[in-house]
């Protein structure tokens, strides 16, 4: 029997891999659902907590948006300054070197 079993190719070993990843939006959604279920009552403290969380979430979004707008403004101003400097250098180069180039071809 040992002779015949060595002639068969070995069976592949199974591989059981489940990829794991973190979905931030899904986690936030689950957390909000859980808190909403806890605060479903007519308790005034629950209402205050819900309003507070809503305002915090919105203020975070607005702060991010304002930061992005400020960064875009800085970037655009830097680009405008670079373009202005290049235009000035081009005019200076034309004023200085164009008469020399024209004189060479005359």
FIROTOR-708031 format. One line per field, with one value per atom (N, C-alpha, C): residue in three letters; z negated, x, y negated. Coordinates in pm, whole numbers, m for minus. Layout:
N
type = [Ala, ...]
zz = [Z, ...]
xx = [X, ...]
yy = [Y, ...]
//
This chain:
106
type = [Unk, Unk, Unk, Unk, Unk, Unk, Unk, Unk, Unk, Unk, Unk, Unk, Unk, Unk, Unk, Unk, Unk, Unk, Unk, Unk, Unk, Unk, Unk, Unk, Unk, Unk, Unk, Unk, Unk, Unk, Unk, Unk, Unk, Unk, Unk, Unk, Unk, Unk, Unk, Unk, Unk, Unk, Unk, Unk, Unk, Unk, Unk, Unk, Unk, Unk, Unk, Unk, Unk, Unk, Unk, Unk, Unk, Unk, Unk, Unk, Unk, Unk, Unk, Unk, Unk, Unk, Unk, Unk, Unk, Unk, Unk, Unk, Unk, Unk, Unk, Unk, Unk, Unk, Unk, Unk, Unk, Unk, Unk, Unk, Unk, Unk, Unk, Unk, Unk, Unk, Unk, Unk, Unk, Unk, Unk, Unk, Unk, Unk, Unk, Unk, Unk, Unk, Unk, Unk, Unk, Unk, Unk, Unk, Unk, Unk, Unk, Unk, Unk, Unk, Unk, Unk, Unk, Unk, Unk, Unk, Unk, Unk, Unk, Unk, Unk, Unk, Unk, Unk, Unk, Unk, Unk, Unk, Unk, Unk, Unk, Unk, Unk, Unk, Unk, Unk, Unk, Unk, Unk, Unk, Unk, Unk, Unk, Unk, Unk, Unk, Unk, Unk, Unk, Unk, Unk, Unk, Unk, Unk, Unk, Unk, Unk, Unk, Unk, Unk, Unk, Unk, Unk, Unk, Unk, Unk, Unk, Unk, Unk, Unk, Unk, Unk, Unk, Unk, Unk, Unk, Unk, Unk, Unk, Unk, Unk, Unk, Unk, Unk, Unk, Unk, Unk, Unk, Unk, Unk, Unk, Unk, Unk, Unk, Unk, Unk, Unk, Unk, Unk, Unk, Unk, Unk, Unk, Unk, Unk, Unk, Unk, Unk, Unk, Unk, Unk, Unk, Unk, Unk, Unk, Unk, Unk, Unk, Unk, Unk, Unk, Unk, Unk, Unk, Unk, Unk, Unk, Unk, Unk, Unk, Unk, Unk, Unk, Unk, Unk, Unk, Unk, Unk, Unk, Unk, Unk, Unk, Unk, Unk, Unk, Unk, Unk, Unk, Unk, Unk, Unk, Unk, Unk, Unk, Unk, Unk, Unk, Unk, Unk, Unk, Unk, Unk, Unk, Unk, Unk, Unk, Unk, Unk, Unk, Unk, Unk, Unk, Unk, Unk, Unk, Unk, Unk, Unk, Unk, Unk, Unk, Unk, Unk, Unk, Unk, Unk, Unk, Unk, Unk, Unk, Unk, Unk, Unk, Unk, Unk, Unk, Unk, Unk, Unk, Unk, Unk, Unk, Unk, Unk, Unk, Unk, Unk, Unk, Unk, Unk, Unk, Unk, Unk, Unk]
zz = [0, 0, 0, m70, m78, 59, 141, 274, 361, 353, 437, 386, 256, 203, 240, 263, 299, 445, 525, 665, 683, 585, 596, 559, 631, 593, 462, 380, 254, 280, 195, 208, 155, 218, 170, 34, m45, m178, m164, m231, m225, m291, m242, m294, m327, m453, m496, m544, m458, m492, m473, m578, m569, m587, m483, m497, m593, m673, m767, m729, m738, m711, m802, m814, m902, m817, m833, m762, m861, m855, m953, m946, m825, m810, m870, m848, m901, m1054, m1110, m1256, m1314, m1252, m1298, m1289, m1180, m1163, m1272, m1301, m1407, m1543, m1567, m1694, m1706, m1597, m1600, m1619, m1554, m1573, m1717, m1775, m1914, m2008, m1990, m2075, m2053, m1929, m1901, m1968, m1970, m2037, m2187, m2244, m2388, m2421, m2332, m2358, m2295, m2266, m2197, m2286, m2415, m2506, m2497, m2572, m2574, m2684, m2729, m2836, m2786, m2858, m2812, m2805, m2895, m2891, m2764, m2724, m2600, m2480, m2482, m2373, m2368, m2483, m2488, m2433, m2472, m2423, m2273, m2220, m2076, m2002, m2053, m1990, m1998, m2112, m2131, m2032, m2018, m1924, m1781, m1747, m1613, m1584, m1681, m1661, m1654, m1734, m1730, m1595, m1544, m1414, m1305, m1310, m1208, m1221, m1344, m1361, m1314, m1332, m1281, m1130, m1065, m920, m872, m938, m896, m918, m1028, m1054, m946, m905, m799, m668, m639, m514, m514, m627, m635, m621, m680, m669, m523, m456, m314, m229, m257, m180, m202, m326, m356, m284, m282, m213, m62, m7, 137, 170, 83, 105, 103, 6, m1, 125, 169, 287, 411, 424, 540, 538, 420, 412, 445, 401, 434, 585, 644, 790, 863, 818, 880, 866, 751, 731, 823, 836, 924, 1069, 1112, 1250, 1272, 1173, 1185, 1196, 1114, 1119, 1254, 1305, 1436, 1548, 1540, 1643, 1637, 1518, 1504, 1557, 1522, 1572, 1724, 1780, 1925, 1991, 1939, 1996, 1982, 1866, 1847, 1946, 1964, 2059, 2201, 2237, 2372, 2389, 2289, 2298, 2310, 2240, 2240, 2363, 2390, 2492, 2632, 2647, 2780, 2871, 2821, 2911, 2956, 2867, 2905, 3012, 2997, 3095, 3229, 3228, 3354, 3421, 3342, 3396, 3460, 3407, 3466, 3604, 3627, 3754, 3858, 3823, 3920, 4000]
xx = [80, 0, 86, 195, 282, 337, 357, 410, 310, 184, 82, 43, 50, 11, 113, 238, 338, 326, 250, 232, 122, 35, m72, m19, m60, m16, m85, m17, m78, m192, m293, m408, m367, m417, m382, m445, m373, m421, m517, m630, m728, m677, m723, m680, m804, m823, m942, m900, m918, m878, m998, m1032, m1139, m1077, m1076, m1015, m1096, m1026, m1091, m1053, m1151, m1125, m1213, m1178, m1249, m1324, m1455, m1538, m1584, m1523, m1550, m1694, m1747, m1884, m1983, m1957, m2046, m2043, m1923, m1910, m1983, m1969, m2039, m2189, m2235, m2377, m2430, m2357, m2400, m2404, m2305, m2301, m2420, m2451, m2565, m2697, m2710, m2830, m2844, m2735, m2736, m2776, m2718, m2750, m2893, m2939, m3077, m3175, m3141, m3228, m3231, m3117, m3112, m3191, m3185, m3247, m3385, m3450, m3578, m3688, m3668, m3772, m3791, m3889, m3920, m3844, m3738, m3658, m3591, m3604, m3541, m3389, m3329, m3183, m3142, m3223, m3194, m3202, m3302, m3316, m3196, m3150, m3032, m2909, m2892, m2778, m2780, m2900, m2914, m2879, m2929, m2900, m2750, m2689, m2546, m2463, m2493, m2417, m2435, m2557, m2583, m2502, m2498, m2421, m2271, m2224, m2081, m2044, m2129, m2102, m2100, m2195, m2199, m2082, m2044, m1933, m1803, m1787, m1667, m1661, m1777, m1782, m1751, m1810, m1786, m1642, m1583, m1444, m1354, m1381, m1303, m1319, m1441, m1467, m1398, m1402, m1335, m1185, m1128, m984, m948, m1027, m1002, m1010, m1110, m1125, m1005, m957, m841, m718, m700, m585, m593, m714, m730, m700, m742, m713, m562, m492, m346, m281, m327, m270, m293, m414, m444, m363, m346, m266, m119, m67, 71, 86, m10, m7, m13, m97, m108, 23, 88, 215, 322, 327, 427, 405, 280, 250, 290, 262, 299, 451, 525, 672, 722, 667, 710, 680, 566, 532, 630, 662, 757, 894, 940, 1069, 1070, 958, 950, 962, 891, 901, 1041, 1103, 1240, 1334, 1319, 1405, 1382, 1259, 1231, 1295, 1282, 1341, 1493, 1555, 1701, 1754, 1701, 1762, 1703, 1582, 1524, 1602, 1644, 1725, 1855, 1919, 2041, 2014, 1904, 1870, 1836, 1760, 1724, 1850, 1941, 2066, 2151, 2151, 2227, 2175, 2046, 1989, 1986, 2028, 2031, 2157]
yy = [119, 0, m127, m126, m242, m279, m179, m203, m278, m242, m307, m445, m469, m600, m707, m671, m771, m813, m739, m776, m881, m897, m996, m1135, m1237, m1372, m1413, m1489, m1531, m1629, m1622, m1713, m1851, m1954, m2089, m2115, m2189, m2224, m2342, m2331, m2440, m2566, m2676, m2805, m2885, m2917, m2989, m3127, m3225, m3363, m3453, m3526, m3624, m3763, m3843, m3975, m4062, m4138, m4229, m4372, m4460, m4600, m4684, m4807, m4899, m4999, m5001, m5096, m5202, m5318, m5424, m5472, m5487, m5534, m5435, m5308, m5205, m5204, m5220, m5224, m5345, m5461, m5580, m5562, m5501, m5477, m5384, m5278, m5185, m5256, m5340, m5413, m5508, m5578, m5669, m5594, m5478, m5397, m5352, m5311, m5264, m5378, m5495, m5608, m5656, m5651, m5691, m5596, m5468, m5370, m5396, m5434, m5463, m5589, m5688, m5818, m5832, m5722, m5727, m5784, m5788, m5836, m5986, m6038, m6181, m6254, m6197, m6255, m6384, m6495, m6620, m6610, m6534, m6517, m6443, m6347, m6273, m6366, m6454, m6549, m6644, m6690, m6777, m6705, m6579, m6502, m6485, m6460, m6441, m6571, m6682, m6811, m6842, m6814, m6841, m6761, m6633, m6549, m6597, m6637, m6685, m6811, m6903, m7026, m6998, m6906, m6872, m6813, m6728, m6666, m6771, m6865, m6969, m7065, m7099, m7192, m7130, m7001, m6934, m6941, m6923, m6928, m7069, m7169, m7306, m7346, m7300, m7333, m7273, m7151, m7087, m7164, m7204, m7274, m7410, m7481, m7610, m7594, m7491, m7466, m7441, m7358, m7328, m7454, m7538, m7661, m7754, m7761, m7844, m7792, m7661, m7602, m7626, m7616, m7642, m7787, m7879, m8020, m8047, m7987, m8003, m7948, m7833, m7771, m7857, m7910, m7994, m8124, m8182, m8304, m8277, m8166, m8130, m8110, m8043, m8022, m8155, m8245, m8377, m8455, m8447, m8516, m8459, m8329, m8266, m8309, m8310, m8352, m8498, m8584, m8725, m8742, m8669, m8677, m8628, m8521, m8470, m8569, m8637, m8736, m8853, m8900, m9010, m8969, m8850, m8802, m8790, m8747, m8736, m8874, m8973, m9108, m9165, m9142, m9190, m9123, m8993, m8922, m8971, m9000, m9052, m9190, m9275, m9410, m9405, m9313, m9308, m9234, m9116, m9029, m9043, m9094, m9105, m9201, m9317, m9403, m9337, m9259, m9189, m9084, m9012, m8907, m8970, m9077, m9147, m9202, m9255, m9310, m9201, m9078, m8968, m8929, m8940, m8897, m9010, m9128, m9238, m9239]
//
